[in-house]
Structure formats: structure tokens, C-alpha cells
Amino acid sequence: MMIRGTPLAIGRPYGVRPGVPPERIAILRDSLAKLVADPKFLADMTASQIDTYYIGADEVTQRFNAMINQSPDVVDALNKYIKIGE
């Protein structure tokens, strides 16, 4: 269930290419956190019936790593239902 549910829980994370300076990444993270806390933005999202919430980079990384680092028995069980490349 974690493999199925994690992408839905993470939502649509933003990413940048390798080599972006850490100070620029910090600015982007701070800006997104402020946006999702902005009352006008939240009112617009509510009016549009869009659920919006902020998940920090550390939590997204933790959830993603937990999803992709499944035990071999889980991967074997999943292969019964999902065939890559078919």
C-alpha cells in the first residue's frame, strides 16, 4: 500500500537540476512554504475546491525513500500485479 499511496501523499513536489546553489534552494523552499501559508492563496484554493498543504523537503525525501526501499518479498509480490514494459 505504501508503494501505491506515497505518490498520492507527496502530491506534486518541485525539483531543480543538480548543481543549483544551496542558497537558491533555500529561497525556493522558503517561498513555497510562505505561499501555502498565505491567507489569500488559501482562500483562492478553497474557492477552487483544491486541497492544498505544504510538505517539507525532508518529509518528501523520507516518504520517497521508504517507498522505493521495499523488501524483496514486497517487490516480488508487486511483480505479480505490475509488469514493467508490458
PyMOL Python script that loads the backbone (N, CA, C, O; Angstrom):
from pymol import cmd

cmd.read_pdbstr("""\
ATOM      1  N   MET A   1       0.828  -1.200   0.000  1.00  0.00           N
ATOM      2  CA  MET A   1       0.000   0.000   0.000  1.00  0.00           C
ATOM      3  C   MET A   1       0.868   1.259   0.000  1.00  0.00           C
ATOM      4  O   MET A   1       0.480   2.291  -0.548  1.00  0.00           O
ATOM      5  N   MET A   2       2.052   1.161   0.623  1.00  0.00           N
ATOM      6  CA  MET A   2       2.931   2.324   0.656  1.00  0.00           C
ATOM      7  C   MET A   2       3.352   2.719  -0.763  1.00  0.00           C
ATOM      8  O   MET A   2       3.427   3.902  -1.095  1.00  0.00           O
ATOM      9  N   ILE A   3       3.623   1.711  -1.590  1.00  0.00           N
ATOM     10  CA  ILE A   3       4.045   1.991  -2.958  1.00  0.00           C
ATOM     11  C   ILE A   3       2.932   2.701  -3.713  1.00  0.00           C
ATOM     12  O   ILE A   3       3.200   3.600  -4.511  1.00  0.00           O
ATOM     13  N   ARG A   4       1.709   2.314  -3.474  1.00  0.00           N
ATOM     14  CA  ARG A   4       0.562   2.927  -4.149  1.00  0.00           C
ATOM     15  C   ARG A   4       0.219   4.290  -3.553  1.00  0.00           C
ATOM     16  O   ARG A   4      -0.123   5.215  -4.290  1.00  0.00           O
ATOM     17  N   GLY A   5       0.305   4.424  -2.234  1.00  0.00           N
ATOM     18  CA  GLY A   5      -0.159   5.634  -1.572  1.00  0.00           C
ATOM     19  C   GLY A   5       0.834   6.774  -1.493  1.00  0.00           C
ATOM     20  O   GLY A   5       0.429   7.934  -1.418  1.00  0.00           O
ATOM     21  N   THR A   6       2.117   6.477  -1.508  1.00  0.00           N
ATOM     22  CA  THR A   6       3.114   7.535  -1.331  1.00  0.00           C
ATOM     23  C   THR A   6       3.048   8.611  -2.406  1.00  0.00           C
ATOM     24  O   THR A   6       3.056   9.792  -2.058  1.00  0.00           O
ATOM     25  N   PRO A   7       2.984   8.273  -3.691  1.00  0.00           N
ATOM     26  CA  PRO A   7       2.893   9.363  -4.678  1.00  0.00           C
ATOM     27  C   PRO A   7       1.678  10.254  -4.463  1.00  0.00           C
ATOM     28  O   PRO A   7       1.753  11.462  -4.687  1.00  0.00           O
ATOM     29  N   LEU A   8       0.569   9.680  -4.035  1.00  0.00           N
ATOM     30  CA  LEU A   8      -0.616  10.495  -3.774  1.00  0.00           C
ATOM     31  C   LEU A   8      -0.409  11.389  -2.560  1.00  0.00           C
ATOM     32  O   LEU A   8      -0.874  12.529  -2.543  1.00  0.00           O
ATOM     33  N   ALA A   9       0.288  10.880  -1.539  1.00  0.00           N
ATOM     34  CA  ALA A   9       0.520  11.662  -0.323  1.00  0.00           C
ATOM     35  C   ALA A   9       1.531  12.785  -0.560  1.00  0.00           C
ATOM     36  O   ALA A   9       1.407  13.872   0.006  1.00  0.00           O
ATOM     37  N   ILE A  10       2.520  12.518  -1.390  1.00  0.00           N
ATOM     38  CA  ILE A  10       3.527  13.534  -1.676  1.00  0.00           C
ATOM     39  C   ILE A  10       2.952  14.628  -2.560  1.00  0.00           C
ATOM     40  O   ILE A  10       3.313  15.796  -2.416  1.00  0.00           O
ATOM     41  N   GLY A  11       2.080  14.269  -3.454  1.00  0.00           N
ATOM     42  CA  GLY A  11       1.492  15.261  -4.353  1.00  0.00           C
ATOM     43  C   GLY A  11       2.401  15.538  -5.518  1.00  0.00           C
ATOM     44  O   GLY A  11       2.885  14.613  -6.171  1.00  0.00           O
ATOM     45  N   ARG A  12       2.634  16.786  -5.781  1.00  0.00           N
ATOM     46  CA  ARG A  12       3.473  17.182  -6.911  1.00  0.00           C
ATOM     47  C   ARG A  12       4.669  17.981  -6.392  1.00  0.00           C
ATOM     48  O   ARG A  12       4.645  19.211  -6.368  1.00  0.00           O
ATOM     49  N   PRO A  13       5.694  17.274  -5.984  1.00  0.00           N
ATOM     50  CA  PRO A  13       6.863  18.000  -5.469  1.00  0.00           C
ATOM     51  C   PRO A  13       7.603  18.729  -6.590  1.00  0.00           C
ATOM     52  O   PRO A  13       7.565  18.318  -7.750  1.00  0.00           O
ATOM     53  N   TYR A  14       8.258  19.790  -6.227  1.00  0.00           N
ATOM     54  CA  TYR A  14       9.074  20.534  -7.177  1.00  0.00           C
ATOM     55  C   TYR A  14      10.506  20.056  -7.064  1.00  0.00           C
ATOM     56  O   TYR A  14      10.946  19.647  -5.990  1.00  0.00           O
ATOM     57  N   GLY A  15      11.221  20.106  -8.149  1.00  0.00           N
ATOM     58  CA  GLY A  15      12.621  19.719  -8.155  1.00  0.00           C
ATOM     59  C   GLY A  15      13.428  20.710  -8.978  1.00  0.00           C
ATOM     60  O   GLY A  15      12.889  21.445  -9.805  1.00  0.00           O
ATOM     61  N   VAL A  16      14.718  20.712  -8.733  1.00  0.00           N
ATOM     62  CA  VAL A  16      15.641  21.540  -9.505  1.00  0.00           C
ATOM     63  C   VAL A  16      16.773  20.650 -10.007  1.00  0.00           C
ATOM     64  O   VAL A  16      16.997  19.559  -9.482  1.00  0.00           O
ATOM     65  N   ARG A  17      17.460  21.112 -10.994  1.00  0.00           N
ATOM     66  CA  ARG A  17      18.535  20.316 -11.563  1.00  0.00           C
ATOM     67  C   ARG A  17      19.729  20.273 -10.602  1.00  0.00           C
ATOM     68  O   ARG A  17      19.887  21.164  -9.768  1.00  0.00           O
ATOM     69  N   PRO A  18      20.551  19.256 -10.718  1.00  0.00           N
ATOM     70  CA  PRO A  18      21.753  19.188  -9.883  1.00  0.00           C
ATOM     71  C   PRO A  18      22.635  20.417 -10.104  1.00  0.00           C
ATOM     72  O   PRO A  18      22.711  20.955 -11.209  1.00  0.00           O
ATOM     73  N   GLY A  19      23.287  20.841  -9.051  1.00  0.00           N
ATOM     74  CA  GLY A  19      24.203  21.970  -9.139  1.00  0.00           C
ATOM     75  C   GLY A  19      23.606  23.307  -8.779  1.00  0.00           C
ATOM     76  O   GLY A  19      24.313  24.315  -8.773  1.00  0.00           O
ATOM     77  N   VAL A  20      22.299  23.344  -8.472  1.00  0.00           N
ATOM     78  CA  VAL A  20      21.692  24.615  -8.059  1.00  0.00           C
ATOM     79  C   VAL A  20      22.283  24.988  -6.699  1.00  0.00           C
ATOM     80  O   VAL A  20      22.331  24.150  -5.798  1.00  0.00           O
ATOM     81  N   PRO A  21      22.729  26.226  -6.541  1.00  0.00           N
ATOM     82  CA  PRO A  21      23.349  26.630  -5.275  1.00  0.00           C
ATOM     83  C   PRO A  21      22.392  26.448  -4.085  1.00  0.00           C
ATOM     84  O   PRO A  21      21.197  26.720  -4.201  1.00  0.00           O
ATOM     85  N   PRO A  22      22.916  25.991  -2.951  1.00  0.00           N
ATOM     86  CA  PRO A  22      22.072  25.751  -1.772  1.00  0.00           C
ATOM     87  C   PRO A  22      21.281  26.975  -1.326  1.00  0.00           C
ATOM     88  O   PRO A  22      20.153  26.840  -0.852  1.00  0.00           O
ATOM     89  N   GLU A  23      21.854  28.167  -1.472  1.00  0.00           N
ATOM     90  CA  GLU A  23      21.127  29.368  -1.050  1.00  0.00           C
ATOM     91  C   GLU A  23      19.905  29.605  -1.940  1.00  0.00           C
ATOM     92  O   GLU A  23      18.884  30.103  -1.466  1.00  0.00           O
ATOM     93  N   ARG A  24      20.000  29.256  -3.210  1.00  0.00           N
ATOM     94  CA  ARG A  24      18.847  29.389  -4.106  1.00  0.00           C
ATOM     95  C   ARG A  24      17.773  28.357  -3.749  1.00  0.00           C
ATOM     96  O   ARG A  24      16.581  28.665  -3.777  1.00  0.00           O
ATOM     97  N   ILE A  25      18.185  27.159  -3.420  1.00  0.00           N
ATOM     98  CA  ILE A  25      17.240  26.123  -2.995  1.00  0.00           C
ATOM     99  C   ILE A  25      16.525  26.569  -1.725  1.00  0.00           C
ATOM    100  O   ILE A  25      15.315  26.381  -1.595  1.00  0.00           O
ATOM    101  N   ALA A  26      17.257  27.151  -0.797  1.00  0.00           N
ATOM    102  CA  ALA A  26      16.653  27.638   0.447  1.00  0.00           C
ATOM    103  C   ALA A  26      15.614  28.717   0.160  1.00  0.00           C
ATOM    104  O   ALA A  26      14.559  28.746   0.793  1.00  0.00           O
ATOM    105  N   ILE A  27      15.905  29.597  -0.782  1.00  0.00           N
ATOM    106  CA  ILE A  27      14.948  30.653  -1.153  1.00  0.00           C
ATOM    107  C   ILE A  27      13.682  30.030  -1.739  1.00  0.00           C
ATOM    108  O   ILE A  27      12.572  30.434  -1.392  1.00  0.00           O
ATOM    109  N   LEU A  28      13.845  29.058  -2.618  1.00  0.00           N
ATOM    110  CA  LEU A  28      12.682  28.401  -3.220  1.00  0.00           C
ATOM    111  C   LEU A  28      11.839  27.686  -2.169  1.00  0.00           C
ATOM    112  O   LEU A  28      10.613  27.804  -2.176  1.00  0.00           O
ATOM    113  N   ARG A  29      12.481  26.948  -1.268  1.00  0.00           N
ATOM    114  CA  ARG A  29      11.746  26.228  -0.214  1.00  0.00           C
ATOM    115  C   ARG A  29      10.986  27.202   0.674  1.00  0.00           C
ATOM    116  O   ARG A  29       9.822  26.974   1.005  1.00  0.00           O
ATOM    117  N   ASP A  30      11.652  28.293   1.059  1.00  0.00           N
ATOM    118  CA  ASP A  30      11.017  29.288   1.927  1.00  0.00           C
ATOM    119  C   ASP A  30       9.831  29.948   1.217  1.00  0.00           C
ATOM    120  O   ASP A  30       8.781  30.172   1.821  1.00  0.00           O
ATOM    121  N   SER A  31      10.010  30.254  -0.056  1.00  0.00           N
ATOM    122  CA  SER A  31       8.938  30.895  -0.824  1.00  0.00           C
ATOM    123  C   SER A  31       7.712  30.000  -0.940  1.00  0.00           C
ATOM    124  O   SER A  31       6.584  30.468  -0.782  1.00  0.00           O
ATOM    125  N   LEU A  32       7.922  28.718  -1.215  1.00  0.00           N
ATOM    126  CA  LEU A  32       6.788  27.796  -1.316  1.00  0.00           C
ATOM    127  C   LEU A  32       6.075  27.637   0.023  1.00  0.00           C
ATOM    128  O   LEU A  32       4.846  27.599   0.074  1.00  0.00           O
ATOM    129  N   ALA A  33       6.839  27.545   1.097  1.00  0.00           N
ATOM    130  CA  ALA A  33       6.225  27.425   2.427  1.00  0.00           C
ATOM    131  C   ALA A  33       5.384  28.666   2.744  1.00  0.00           C
ATOM    132  O   ALA A  33       4.287  28.550   3.291  1.00  0.00           O
ATOM    133  N   LYS A  34       5.887  29.834   2.405  1.00  0.00           N
ATOM    134  CA  LYS A  34       5.136  31.074   2.638  1.00  0.00           C
ATOM    135  C   LYS A  34       3.886  31.145   1.768  1.00  0.00           C
ATOM    136  O   LYS A  34       2.833  31.592   2.222  1.00  0.00           O
ATOM    137  N   LEU A  35       4.003  30.706   0.521  1.00  0.00           N
ATOM    138  CA  LEU A  35       2.848  30.720  -0.377  1.00  0.00           C
ATOM    139  C   LEU A  35       1.710  29.873   0.171  1.00  0.00           C
ATOM    140  O   LEU A  35       0.562  30.315   0.199  1.00  0.00           O
ATOM    141  N   VAL A  36       2.019  28.674   0.601  1.00  0.00           N
ATOM    142  CA  VAL A  36       0.978  27.762   1.068  1.00  0.00           C
ATOM    143  C   VAL A  36       0.391  28.225   2.402  1.00  0.00           C
ATOM    144  O   VAL A  36      -0.676  27.754   2.797  1.00  0.00           O
ATOM    145  N   ALA A  37       1.057  29.125   3.091  1.00  0.00           N
ATOM    146  CA  ALA A  37       0.524  29.683   4.337  1.00  0.00           C
ATOM    147  C   ALA A  37      -0.205  31.014   4.115  1.00  0.00           C
ATOM    148  O   ALA A  37      -0.819  31.538   5.045  1.00  0.00           O
ATOM    149  N   ASP A  38      -0.148  31.564   2.900  1.00  0.00           N
ATOM    150  CA  ASP A  38      -0.748  32.856   2.612  1.00  0.00           C
ATOM    151  C   ASP A  38      -2.275  32.761   2.618  1.00  0.00           C
ATOM    152  O   ASP A  38      -2.838  31.932   1.903  1.00  0.00           O
ATOM    153  N   PRO A  39      -2.956  33.596   3.412  1.00  0.00           N
ATOM    154  CA  PRO A  39      -4.415  33.526   3.510  1.00  0.00           C
ATOM    155  C   PRO A  39      -5.134  33.733   2.169  1.00  0.00           C
ATOM    156  O   PRO A  39      -6.131  33.064   1.898  1.00  0.00           O
ATOM    157  N   LYS A  40      -4.640  34.647   1.333  1.00  0.00           N
ATOM    158  CA  LYS A  40      -5.288  34.876   0.037  1.00  0.00           C
ATOM    159  C   LYS A  40      -5.140  33.651  -0.861  1.00  0.00           C
ATOM    160  O   LYS A  40      -6.093  33.246  -1.525  1.00  0.00           O
ATOM    161  N   PHE A  41      -3.962  33.073  -0.881  1.00  0.00           N
ATOM    162  CA  PHE A  41      -3.751  31.859  -1.663  1.00  0.00           C
ATOM    163  C   PHE A  41      -4.663  30.744  -1.173  1.00  0.00           C
ATOM    164  O   PHE A  41      -5.291  30.056  -1.978  1.00  0.00           O
ATOM    165  N   LEU A  42      -4.741  30.559   0.142  1.00  0.00           N
ATOM    166  CA  LEU A  42      -5.598  29.523   0.710  1.00  0.00           C
ATOM    167  C   LEU A  42      -7.074  29.777   0.382  1.00  0.00           C
ATOM    168  O   LEU A  42      -7.822  28.837   0.114  1.00  0.00           O
ATOM    169  N   ALA A  43      -7.490  31.052   0.405  1.00  0.00           N
ATOM    170  CA  ALA A  43      -8.871  31.381   0.050  1.00  0.00           C
ATOM    171  C   ALA A  43      -9.147  31.047  -1.415  1.00  0.00           C
ATOM    172  O   ALA A  43     -10.209  30.524  -1.751  1.00  0.00           O
ATOM    173  N   ASP A  44      -8.181  31.353  -2.280  1.00  0.00           N
ATOM    174  CA  ASP A  44      -8.335  31.012  -3.699  1.00  0.00           C
ATOM    175  C   ASP A  44      -8.423  29.501  -3.899  1.00  0.00           C
ATOM    176  O   ASP A  44      -9.223  29.024  -4.704  1.00  0.00           O
ATOM    177  N   MET A  45      -7.610  28.759  -3.176  1.00  0.00           N
ATOM    178  CA  MET A  45      -7.636  27.299  -3.294  1.00  0.00           C
ATOM    179  C   MET A  45      -8.962  26.734  -2.775  1.00  0.00           C
ATOM    180  O   MET A  45      -9.519  25.810  -3.367  1.00  0.00           O
ATOM    181  N   THR A  46      -9.455  27.283  -1.685  1.00  0.00           N
ATOM    182  CA  THR A  46     -10.741  26.844  -1.136  1.00  0.00           C
ATOM    183  C   THR A  46     -11.864  27.152  -2.120  1.00  0.00           C
ATOM    184  O   THR A  46     -12.738  26.317  -2.357  1.00  0.00           O
ATOM    185  N   ALA A  47     -11.838  28.347  -2.687  1.00  0.00           N
ATOM    186  CA  ALA A  47     -12.865  28.720  -3.664  1.00  0.00           C
ATOM    187  C   ALA A  47     -12.812  27.820  -4.901  1.00  0.00           C
ATOM    188  O   ALA A  47     -13.837  27.558  -5.529  1.00  0.00           O
ATOM    189  N   SER A  48     -11.624  27.357  -5.238  1.00  0.00           N
ATOM    190  CA  SER A  48     -11.454  26.466  -6.395  1.00  0.00           C
ATOM    191  C   SER A  48     -11.644  24.999  -6.029  1.00  0.00           C
ATOM    192  O   SER A  48     -11.545  24.121  -6.886  1.00  0.00           O
ATOM    193  N   GLN A  49     -11.917  24.739  -4.758  1.00  0.00           N
ATOM    194  CA  GLN A  49     -12.090  23.378  -4.235  1.00  0.00           C
ATOM    195  C   GLN A  49     -10.852  22.517  -4.479  1.00  0.00           C
ATOM    196  O   GLN A  49     -10.949  21.360  -4.887  1.00  0.00           O
ATOM    197  N   ILE A  50      -9.679  23.113  -4.216  1.00  0.00           N
ATOM    198  CA  ILE A  50      -8.408  22.412  -4.340  1.00  0.00           C
ATOM    199  C   ILE A  50      -7.790  22.300  -2.951  1.00  0.00           C
ATOM    200  O   ILE A  50      -7.502  23.309  -2.308  1.00  0.00           O
ATOM    201  N   ASP A  51      -7.589  21.071  -2.495  1.00  0.00           N
ATOM    202  CA  ASP A  51      -6.923  20.864  -1.212  1.00  0.00           C
ATOM    203  C   ASP A  51      -5.438  21.172  -1.369  1.00  0.00           C
ATOM    204  O   ASP A  51      -4.776  20.644  -2.263  1.00  0.00           O
ATOM    205  N   THR A  52      -4.925  22.023  -0.501  1.00  0.00           N
ATOM    206  CA  THR A  52      -3.530  22.436  -0.576  1.00  0.00           C
ATOM    207  C   THR A  52      -2.905  22.342   0.804  1.00  0.00           C
ATOM    208  O   THR A  52      -3.472  22.808   1.792  1.00  0.00           O
ATOM    209  N   TYR A  53      -1.739  21.737   0.856  1.00  0.00           N
ATOM    210  CA  TYR A  53      -0.981  21.702   2.104  1.00  0.00           C
ATOM    211  C   TYR A  53       0.489  21.570   1.762  1.00  0.00           C
ATOM    212  O   TYR A  53       0.853  21.094   0.687  1.00  0.00           O
ATOM    213  N   TYR A  54       1.321  21.997   2.686  1.00  0.00           N
ATOM    214  CA  TYR A  54       2.756  22.017   2.478  1.00  0.00           C
ATOM    215  C   TYR A  54       3.393  20.800   3.132  1.00  0.00           C
ATOM    216  O   TYR A  54       3.112  20.481   4.287  1.00  0.00           O
ATOM    217  N   ILE A  55       4.249  20.129   2.384  1.00  0.00           N
ATOM    218  CA  ILE A  55       5.075  19.056   2.920  1.00  0.00           C
ATOM    219  C   ILE A  55       6.521  19.450   2.635  1.00  0.00           C
ATOM    220  O   ILE A  55       6.890  19.677   1.483  1.00  0.00           O
ATOM    221  N   GLY A  56       7.327  19.529   3.665  1.00  0.00           N
ATOM    222  CA  GLY A  56       8.714  19.947   3.511  1.00  0.00           C
ATOM    223  C   GLY A  56       9.562  18.918   2.776  1.00  0.00           C
ATOM    224  O   GLY A  56       9.188  17.752   2.647  1.00  0.00           O
ATOM    225  N   ALA A  57      10.709  19.379   2.300  1.00  0.00           N
ATOM    226  CA  ALA A  57      11.612  18.531   1.515  1.00  0.00           C
ATOM    227  C   ALA A  57      12.065  17.303   2.293  1.00  0.00           C
ATOM    228  O   ALA A  57      12.179  16.219   1.721  1.00  0.00           O
ATOM    229  N   ASP A  58      12.324  17.457   3.587  1.00  0.00           N
ATOM    230  CA  ASP A  58      12.779  16.311   4.379  1.00  0.00           C
ATOM    231  C   ASP A  58      11.724  15.218   4.433  1.00  0.00           C
ATOM    232  O   ASP A  58      12.045  14.035   4.316  1.00  0.00           O
ATOM    233  N   GLU A  59      10.467  15.608   4.610  1.00  0.00           N
ATOM    234  CA  GLU A  59       9.396  14.618   4.672  1.00  0.00           C
ATOM    235  C   GLU A  59       9.155  13.963   3.316  1.00  0.00           C
ATOM    236  O   GLU A  59       8.912  12.758   3.249  1.00  0.00           O
ATOM    237  N   VAL A  60       9.219  14.732   2.243  1.00  0.00           N
ATOM    238  CA  VAL A  60       9.065  14.158   0.903  1.00  0.00           C
ATOM    239  C   VAL A  60      10.177  13.140   0.658  1.00  0.00           C
ATOM    240  O   VAL A  60       9.918  12.043   0.165  1.00  0.00           O
ATOM    241  N   THR A  61      11.405  13.500   1.000  1.00  0.00           N
ATOM    242  CA  THR A  61      12.542  12.590   0.821  1.00  0.00           C
ATOM    243  C   THR A  61      12.360  11.328   1.642  1.00  0.00           C
ATOM    244  O   THR A  61      12.604  10.224   1.154  1.00  0.00           O
ATOM    245  N   GLN A  62      11.932  11.485   2.889  1.00  0.00           N
ATOM    246  CA  GLN A  62      11.722  10.324   3.759  1.00  0.00           C
ATOM    247  C   GLN A  62      10.643   9.396   3.195  1.00  0.00           C
ATOM    248  O   GLN A  62      10.829   8.180   3.162  1.00  0.00           O
ATOM    249  N   ARG A  63       9.527   9.958   2.756  1.00  0.00           N
ATOM    250  CA  ARG A  63       8.443   9.138   2.203  1.00  0.00           C
ATOM    251  C   ARG A  63       8.870   8.443   0.912  1.00  0.00           C
ATOM    252  O   ARG A  63       8.565   7.270   0.699  1.00  0.00           O
ATOM    253  N   PHE A  64       9.576   9.177   0.052  1.00  0.00           N
ATOM    254  CA  PHE A  64      10.020   8.604  -1.208  1.00  0.00           C
ATOM    255  C   PHE A  64      11.012   7.464  -0.967  1.00  0.00           C
ATOM    256  O   PHE A  64      10.909   6.407  -1.588  1.00  0.00           O
ATOM    257  N   ASN A  65      11.969   7.681  -0.069  1.00  0.00           N
ATOM    258  CA  ASN A  65      12.940   6.633   0.235  1.00  0.00           C
ATOM    259  C   ASN A  65      12.271   5.398   0.826  1.00  0.00           C
ATOM    260  O   ASN A  65      12.649   4.275   0.492  1.00  0.00           O
ATOM    261  N   ALA A  66      11.289   5.586   1.692  1.00  0.00           N
ATOM    262  CA  ALA A  66      10.567   4.448   2.261  1.00  0.00           C
ATOM    263  C   ALA A  66       9.816   3.684   1.170  1.00  0.00           C
ATOM    264  O   ALA A  66       9.712   2.458   1.222  1.00  0.00           O
ATOM    265  N   MET A  67       9.298   4.410   0.188  1.00  0.00           N
ATOM    266  CA  MET A  67       8.549   3.766  -0.889  1.00  0.00           C
ATOM    267  C   MET A  67       9.469   2.931  -1.776  1.00  0.00           C
ATOM    268  O   MET A  67       9.128   1.801  -2.126  1.00  0.00           O
ATOM    269  N   ILE A  68      10.628   3.471  -2.144  1.00  0.00           N
ATOM    270  CA  ILE A  68      11.469   2.755  -3.100  1.00  0.00           C
ATOM    271  C   ILE A  68      12.368   1.708  -2.455  1.00  0.00           C
ATOM    272  O   ILE A  68      12.941   0.878  -3.162  1.00  0.00           O
ATOM    273  N   ASN A  69      12.504   1.725  -1.159  1.00  0.00           N
ATOM    274  CA  ASN A  69      13.367   0.765  -0.472  1.00  0.00           C
ATOM    275  C   ASN A  69      12.541  -0.331   0.192  1.00  0.00           C
ATOM    276  O   ASN A  69      12.641  -0.555   1.398  1.00  0.00           O
ATOM    277  N   GLN A  70      11.736  -1.000  -0.599  1.00  0.00           N
ATOM    278  CA  GLN A  70      10.899  -2.086  -0.102  1.00  0.00           C
ATOM    279  C   GLN A  70      11.704  -3.380  -0.017  1.00  0.00           C
ATOM    280  O   GLN A  70      12.695  -3.552  -0.727  1.00  0.00           O
ATOM    281  N   SER A  71      11.278  -4.269   0.840  1.00  0.00           N
ATOM    282  CA  SER A  71      11.951  -5.552   0.988  1.00  0.00           C
ATOM    283  C   SER A  71      11.718  -6.407  -0.262  1.00  0.00           C
ATOM    284  O   SER A  71      10.737  -6.203  -0.976  1.00  0.00           O
ATOM    285  N   PRO A  72      12.610  -7.356  -0.526  1.00  0.00           N
ATOM    286  CA  PRO A  72      12.463  -8.191  -1.728  1.00  0.00           C
ATOM    287  C   PRO A  72      11.125  -8.928  -1.802  1.00  0.00           C
ATOM    288  O   PRO A  72      10.592  -9.110  -2.896  1.00  0.00           O
ATOM    289  N   ASP A  73      10.571  -9.356  -0.665  1.00  0.00           N
ATOM    290  CA  ASP A  73       9.291 -10.060  -0.713  1.00  0.00           C
ATOM    291  C   ASP A  73       8.155  -9.141  -1.162  1.00  0.00           C
ATOM    292  O   ASP A  73       7.226  -9.591  -1.834  1.00  0.00           O
ATOM    293  N   VAL A  74       8.222  -7.867  -0.800  1.00  0.00           N
ATOM    294  CA  VAL A  74       7.209  -6.904  -1.253  1.00  0.00           C
ATOM    295  C   VAL A  74       7.352  -6.678  -2.759  1.00  0.00           C
ATOM    296  O   VAL A  74       6.354  -6.631  -3.478  1.00  0.00           O
ATOM    297  N   VAL A  75       8.584  -6.539  -3.231  1.00  0.00           N
ATOM    298  CA  VAL A  75       8.811  -6.341  -4.666  1.00  0.00           C
ATOM    299  C   VAL A  75       8.329  -7.561  -5.447  1.00  0.00           C
ATOM    300  O   VAL A  75       7.699  -7.413  -6.495  1.00  0.00           O
ATOM    301  N   ASP A  76       8.614  -8.756  -4.953  1.00  0.00           N
ATOM    302  CA  ASP A  76       8.148  -9.976  -5.623  1.00  0.00           C
ATOM    303  C   ASP A  76       6.622 -10.028  -5.680  1.00  0.00           C
ATOM    304  O   ASP A  76       6.049 -10.381  -6.710  1.00  0.00           O
ATOM    305  N   ALA A  77       5.970  -9.677  -4.579  1.00  0.00           N
ATOM    306  CA  ALA A  77       4.504  -9.680  -4.552  1.00  0.00           C
ATOM    307  C   ALA A  77       3.948  -8.647  -5.532  1.00  0.00           C
ATOM    308  O   ALA A  77       2.960  -8.908  -6.218  1.00  0.00           O
ATOM    309  N   LEU A  78       4.573  -7.495  -5.597  1.00  0.00           N
ATOM    310  CA  LEU A  78       4.124  -6.441  -6.503  1.00  0.00           C
ATOM    311  C   LEU A  78       4.292  -6.862  -7.962  1.00  0.00           C
ATOM    312  O   LEU A  78       3.470  -6.509  -8.808  1.00  0.00           O
ATOM    313  N   ASN A  79       5.338  -7.606  -8.257  1.00  0.00           N
ATOM    314  CA  ASN A  79       5.576  -8.059  -9.634  1.00  0.00           C
ATOM    315  C   ASN A  79       4.467  -8.965 -10.147  1.00  0.00           C
ATOM    316  O   ASN A  79       4.328  -9.132 -11.359  1.00  0.00           O
ATOM    317  N   LYS A  80       3.680  -9.551  -9.263  1.00  0.00           N
ATOM    318  CA  LYS A  80       2.546 -10.367  -9.692  1.00  0.00           C
ATOM    319  C   LYS A  80       1.464  -9.504 -10.347  1.00  0.00           C
ATOM    320  O   LYS A  80       0.700  -9.981 -11.186  1.00  0.00           O
ATOM    321  N   TYR A  81       1.412  -8.239  -9.955  1.00  0.00           N
ATOM    322  CA  TYR A  81       0.318  -7.367 -10.396  1.00  0.00           C
ATOM    323  C   TYR A  81       0.761  -6.312 -11.415  1.00  0.00           C
ATOM    324  O   TYR A  81      -0.043  -5.847 -12.223  1.00  0.00           O
ATOM    325  N   ILE A  82       2.025  -5.945 -11.370  1.00  0.00           N
ATOM    326  CA  ILE A  82       2.536  -4.894 -12.267  1.00  0.00           C
ATOM    327  C   ILE A  82       3.718  -5.464 -13.033  1.00  0.00           C
ATOM    328  O   ILE A  82       4.693  -5.930 -12.443  1.00  0.00           O
ATOM    329  N   LYS A  83       3.619  -5.422 -14.339  1.00  0.00           N
ATOM    330  CA  LYS A  83       4.697  -5.880 -15.203  1.00  0.00           C
ATOM    331  C   LYS A  83       5.284  -4.666 -15.915  1.00  0.00           C
ATOM    332  O   LYS A  83       4.598  -4.010 -16.699  1.00  0.00           O
ATOM    333  N   ILE A  84       6.533  -4.373 -15.647  1.00  0.00           N
ATOM    334  CA  ILE A  84       7.198  -3.237 -16.265  1.00  0.00           C
ATOM    335  C   ILE A  84       7.478  -3.547 -17.727  1.00  0.00           C
ATOM    336  O   ILE A  84       7.990  -4.621 -18.045  1.00  0.00           O
ATOM    337  N   GLY A  85       7.153  -2.630 -18.609  1.00  0.00           N
ATOM    338  CA  GLY A  85       7.455  -2.765 -20.020  1.00  0.00           C
ATOM    339  C   GLY A  85       6.413  -3.539 -20.823  1.00  0.00           C
ATOM    340  O   GLY A  85       6.622  -3.795 -22.009  1.00  0.00           O
ATOM    341  N   GLU A  86       5.319  -3.910 -20.214  1.00  0.00           N
ATOM    342  CA  GLU A  86       4.280  -4.645 -20.962  1.00  0.00           C
ATOM    343  C   GLU A  86       3.121  -3.735 -21.289  1.00  0.00           C
ATOM    344  O   GLU A  86       2.153  -4.169 -21.913  1.00  0.00           O
TER     345      GLU A  86
END
""", "prot")
cmd.dss("prot")
cmd.show_as("cartoon", "prot")
cmd.util.cbc("prot")
cmd.orient("prot")
